[in-house]
Amino acid sequence: MGSVVASVGQWPEGIARLGVVICVAASVLVIVPAFVDALDASDSWADRNAALDYAARSVPYEEAVGSQRVVEDARLWMPEDATYRVVTAPDLQGPLQWAAPAFLTGFLLPRRQTDSPDAPWVFCFGCDLAALGEGFEVLSDDGSGVIFGRTGR
Amino acid sequence: MTVRAIVGLTGLNFVVLVVGVSVLSAIRPWRSWVDTLRLAGVGYLVGVSSLFTVLTAELVLGVPIRPSTFALTSACLAGAGVWSARRRANRGLERSGGLPPGLPSIGVAVFVGAAAVYYLALFRAARLSDLSWDVWASWLPKAKAIYFTGGLDPALLASLPGPSYPPGLPALHAVAFHAMGSADATTLHLQYWFLGVGFAGAVIGLLTTLVRPVLLCPLVLLLLLMPDIRNRATDLYGDVPLGYLVALGALLVLLWIRERDSWQLVTATILLGGAMLTKREGILFALCIVVAALVATYRERRQTWPRIVAMGAAAFALALPWRVWFMLESLPSDAPEEGYLGVFDHLDRAWPSHELVLRTLFDYDLWLLVPTLAIAAIGLAFVAGARREAVFAAAFLVTAAVGSAWTFWSNPSLDIGVEEGLVNRVVGTPALALGAMIPLLLELAWRGRAGIAIAEDVGRARARTGPVAVAMGVVVALIVAYPAITVAKGGPRFPSPEDCILAPVAGQKVRVVFGYRATLPEAIALRDRALEVGFEGTEAAQDGCGRARVSVDGVPSIGVGQEVMAAARTVDLDPSLELDPDG
């Protein structure tokens, strides 16, 4: 230890060692509050996550799919081998236009999304219901503009 | 979200560990049990990378990813690793005299205990997480598609963001779903916890014989505590796993530059191949490592450059099947929006992109002091005579910063700002890699030109450590104390459909429930049966916990509810009484 202290000030070994000591001291000084912060943050996230309900944890955001209620109804309606399509209003903008199809894919697999008009199950995002045919049966509509139903085919 | 899912995931990760340690044994012969344990973290990430490579190749070749194929794949990898190790005249495991002398000093024990508490806290936070935006939009659909079908559907990929993103992680996610027994994306967060533990173990394992504990312990803990890594450690994106693989690859190349042990370069190759199959940025950062290694070994270029270039080429070759496949399937390229030379049409974005990356890289709130300490460590190591190592780290810093900036510069649709949280996801990889290199650089700076082999000196430093029993006691006390404190605040919760069943309360409205069903058609059949026998007002609706409930709601009291139940039992219905919170 004595030789180490004596070497401080010598170029380059002493200066390098002094630098190492400063680096380690700085890291120790940073670690203590960072560790406390990390535990606080983890605690806070653990409490927050434990308090989530089924919809918050397992159903896509309203912002992306328009209505959690309707898409959960859709999951409960469709058998696992079902195919469905997503029909949107021509002027639809925002996440419902560019995010909803991918979110529905992730949520509803193994049910398959398709572009085929023959798909028996349909999500309508502000679309013209009349265009879906006379036999279209609305199965879930919570007034959000997102409708789920079944065609008459 | 169940104990069974956690146990299944733990089992899967044990298999990954066995595969990785076996593959590593083919690259680097086992020397002792302690040595194997020391490098278990490296082995685990080698297992992850190996599986990324083989599972991706299987997907590309049309081999379905199912539990049976995964088991066979793992067995083949592990078997080939052990067989290859034996062929290399490996004499097998030697009996060891136990832990290295003085390893569990009290100071080290405090840091080990702190790291353990940190990971316990992370586990607790991750276990019941919800899913973030890109997980819903991209990572989860790919994983579930592989889980349910066993393969890749080009049409499905084309409908998702990032269709040509490599499938290494989604393939691992799919296997994890099988291990957990369902597509439980919530518990899947714990897969990232295992990756984090593996990374920490790998860095410590690689450096523990080279770097004295007084340097290694605080600097590794600092690395783990970087707030942005901590926040994203279990978020189901690819960025942090990419960072782990690139950081470990960079550290191994740094060690190879110093020690020239072939296994280091071969292991780095596997890890960088895995990085390329994690995210497309893996190619970029692997290139940064290759360039940095070329610069650092310029003086010995005749001996080193062919090997470094071979490493980069071999790592790229591991990712090549995927790239050929997505091109043959005409999926959109993962190249920059304007092509690789398009940056010259957007020179106005050059400086803002670099400024954004540098500003982010030195943001204390994201990475604490890590990048600053990295620069200091580079300077100190260089001054102390560890020139090649310092030049490698410096060249990696420069190339990784330029490379990170290039991702913004070359994609004009990306905002040059921090608002979308993209830049820290990119910069996190170089931050992790630099952080992993700091302990060795500072050790080299401390050693200077003294000429004493690091291992000898570190060994002497260890020999001055304290009583083992006390140290172990400190670790155990910390590991036991944290769960005890959290359990005292309330036991762990395991969400289930039963959460939506509320016991009736006197004086409040109740509902008579005729049953729960997994689907609405089944529930409607039960509802129709109840209606037929006269229970007007019976409805079938989602229960808010993933099932469909058939019930008569708004029953004015428990007494009336019991009368309804008695009547229902006479017609072979099996009702129960619950609180109606909406009543």
HADDOCK unambig.tbl for C-alpha pairs under 7 A between the chains (distance, minus, plus):
assign (segid A and resid 12 and name CA) (segid B and resid 383 and name CA) 6.26 0.50 0.50
assign (segid A and resid 12 and name CA) (segid B and resid 384 and name CA) 5.99 0.50 0.50
assign (segid A and resid 13 and name CA) (segid B and resid 384 and name CA) 5.99 0.50 0.50
assign (segid A and resid 13 and name CA) (segid B and resid 448 and name CA) 5.75 0.50 0.50
assign (segid A and resid 16 and name CA) (segid B and resid 380 and name CA) 5.24 0.50 0.50
assign (segid A and resid 16 and name CA) (segid B and resid 383 and name CA) 6.85 0.50 0.50
assign (segid A and resid 16 and name CA) (segid B and resid 384 and name CA) 6.10 0.50 0.50
assign (segid A and resid 16 and name CA) (segid B and resid 445 and name CA) 5.76 0.50 0.50
assign (segid A and resid 16 and name CA) (segid B and resid 446 and name CA) 6.41 0.50 0.50
assign (segid A and resid 17 and name CA) (segid B and resid 445 and name CA) 6.68 0.50 0.50
assign (segid A and resid 17 and name CA) (segid B and resid 446 and name CA) 5.05 0.50 0.50
assign (segid A and resid 19 and name CA) (segid B and resid 380 and name CA) 6.76 0.50 0.50
assign (segid A and resid 20 and name CA) (segid B and resid 442 and name CA) 5.92 0.50 0.50
assign (segid A and resid 20 and name CA) (segid B and resid 446 and name CA) 6.56 0.50 0.50
assign (segid A and resid 23 and name CA) (segid B and resid 373 and name CA) 6.49 0.50 0.50
assign (segid A and resid 24 and name CA) (segid B and resid 215 and name CA) 6.55 0.50 0.50
assign (segid A and resid 27 and name CA) (segid B and resid 218 and name CA) 6.59 0.50 0.50
assign (segid A and resid 27 and name CA) (segid B and resid 219 and name CA) 6.66 0.50 0.50
assign (segid A and resid 27 and name CA) (segid B and resid 222 and name CA) 6.66 0.50 0.50
assign (segid A and resid 28 and name CA) (segid B and resid 218 and name CA) 6.16 0.50 0.50
assign (segid A and resid 31 and name CA) (segid B and resid 222 and name CA) 5.89 0.50 0.50
assign (segid A and resid 34 and name CA) (segid B and resid 225 and name CA) 6.47 0.50 0.50
assign (segid A and resid 35 and name CA) (segid B and resid 225 and name CA) 6.67 0.50 0.50
assign (segid A and resid 38 and name CA) (segid B and resid 225 and name CA) 6.91 0.50 0.50
assign (segid A and resid 39 and name CA) (segid B and resid 118 and name CA) 6.79 0.50 0.50
assign (segid A and resid 39 and name CA) (segid B and resid 121 and name CA) 6.36 0.50 0.50
assign (segid A and resid 42 and name CA) (segid B and resid 121 and name CA) 5.65 0.50 0.50
assign (segid A and resid 42 and name CA) (segid B and resid 122 and name CA) 5.93 0.50 0.50
assign (segid A and resid 42 and name CA) (segid B and resid 125 and name CA) 5.33 0.50 0.50
assign (segid A and resid 43 and name CA) (segid B and resid 121 and name CA) 6.91 0.50 0.50
assign (segid A and resid 43 and name CA) (segid B and resid 125 and name CA) 6.66 0.50 0.50
assign (segid A and resid 45 and name CA) (segid B and resid 125 and name CA) 5.29 0.50 0.50
assign (segid A and resid 46 and name CA) (segid B and resid 124 and name CA) 5.78 0.50 0.50
assign (segid A and resid 46 and name CA) (segid B and resid 125 and name CA) 3.85 0.50 0.50
assign (segid A and resid 49 and name CA) (segid B and resid 128 and name CA) 5.38 0.50 0.50
assign (segid A and resid 49 and name CA) (segid B and resid 129 and name CA) 5.28 0.50 0.50
assign (segid A and resid 50 and name CA) (segid B and resid 128 and name CA) 5.99 0.50 0.50
assign (segid A and resid 50 and name CA) (segid B and resid 493 and name CA) 6.83 0.50 0.50
assign (segid A and resid 54 and name CA) (segid B and resid 544 and name CA) 6.50 0.50 0.50
assign (segid A and resid 54 and name CA) (segid B and resid 545 and name CA) 5.25 0.50 0.50
assign (segid A and resid 55 and name CA) (segid B and resid 544 and name CA) 6.79 0.50 0.50
assign (segid A and resid 56 and name CA) (segid B and resid 130 and name CA) 6.79 0.50 0.50
assign (segid A and resid 57 and name CA) (segid B and resid 129 and name CA) 6.96 0.50 0.50
assign (segid A and resid 57 and name CA) (segid B and resid 130 and name CA) 4.46 0.50 0.50
assign (segid A and resid 57 and name CA) (segid B and resid 131 and name CA) 6.84 0.50 0.50
assign (segid A and resid 73 and name CA) (segid B and resid 542 and name CA) 6.68 0.50 0.50
assign (segid A and resid 76 and name CA) (segid B and resid 519 and name CA) 4.60 0.50 0.50
assign (segid A and resid 76 and name CA) (segid B and resid 520 and name CA) 5.20 0.50 0.50
assign (segid A and resid 77 and name CA) (segid B and resid 519 and name CA) 5.98 0.50 0.50
assign (segid A and resid 77 and name CA) (segid B and resid 520 and name CA) 5.10 0.50 0.50
assign (segid A and resid 77 and name CA) (segid B and resid 521 and name CA) 6.26 0.50 0.50
assign (segid A and resid 99 and name CA) (segid B and resid 137 and name CA) 6.91 0.50 0.50
assign (segid A and resid 102 and name CA) (segid B and resid 137 and name CA) 5.02 0.50 0.50
assign (segid A and resid 102 and name CA) (segid B and resid 160 and name CA) 5.70 0.50 0.50
assign (segid A and resid 103 and name CA) (segid B and resid 136 and name CA) 5.41 0.50 0.50
assign (segid A and resid 103 and name CA) (segid B and resid 137 and name CA) 4.94 0.50 0.50
assign (segid A and resid 105 and name CA) (segid B and resid 141 and name CA) 5.99 0.50 0.50
assign (segid A and resid 106 and name CA) (segid B and resid 136 and name CA) 5.91 0.50 0.50
assign (segid A and resid 106 and name CA) (segid B and resid 137 and name CA) 6.73 0.50 0.50
assign (segid A and resid 106 and name CA) (segid B and resid 140 and name CA) 5.56 0.50 0.50
assign (segid A and resid 106 and name CA) (segid B and resid 141 and name CA) 3.92 0.50 0.50
assign (segid A and resid 109 and name CA) (segid B and resid 144 and name CA) 6.59 0.50 0.50
assign (segid A and resid 109 and name CA) (segid B and resid 145 and name CA) 6.86 0.50 0.50
assign (segid A and resid 110 and name CA) (segid B and resid 148 and name CA) 6.06 0.50 0.50
